[in-house]
Amino acid sequence: MTEFINVGTLTDLADGSIFEPGAVKTLDTKAQDDPFNQILIDEGHIVPLTDGEPKATSKKGGDK
């Protein structure tokens, strides 16, 4: 089981539960593999937590 945080908008998961922005939910393997939830994961709306922090996809560089 893995904890996920909703970094997107208010959404519902495949089981019909509401997942609010900023909320954390634990998803078992079956829930993670559900095609509906997988879309949310693949598109970055919900991201797995690692040591209490979401896995970030950051780009190096930036304005100076």
N, C-alpha and C positions, 0 to 999 in steps of 0.2 A: 504494500500500500504506500502511496506517495501523497504528500500534501501539495496542493496547488493553490495559487493565489489568483484571483480574478483581477487582471490589470486592464480589462476592457470595460464595457458597459454592462448594465444589468442584463443578465441572461439566465436561461434555464438550461439545466443539464438533461441528458437523455432520459434520466429517471423522473423528470418533471420537477425536480427541486430547483428553487431559485438560488442563483449565485450572484450576490451583490458585489459591486466593485470594491476591491480592497479586502474582501472576505477570503478566508482560507478554508478549504475543504479537503478531506482525505478521500482519494479515489482508489478503489482496488483495481486490480489488473483488468477485470472484466469491464469496469466503467471506463478505464483509460483506452481500452481497445474498441469501445463502441464507436461506430463511424461518426455519429453526431458529435460526441465529445472530442474525437480525434481531430475533427475540423477546427474546433475551438483551440485545441493545443497547437496544431500545425500553423494556424494563423496568428498565434501569439496572444490570444485573448485570455487564456488561462495558462499559467506557467508553473512548472514544478519549483518547489522551494528547495534550496540547498543551504544548509546551516542557517535557516531562518531568512534567507535572502532569495529573491527570485533570480533565476538564471537570466542574465542580461545578454542581449545581443548588441554589443556596442561597436561603434566604429571608432577606430583610432584617429587622432587628430582633432581638429576643431578650430574654432576662432581663437586668435591670440590677441 
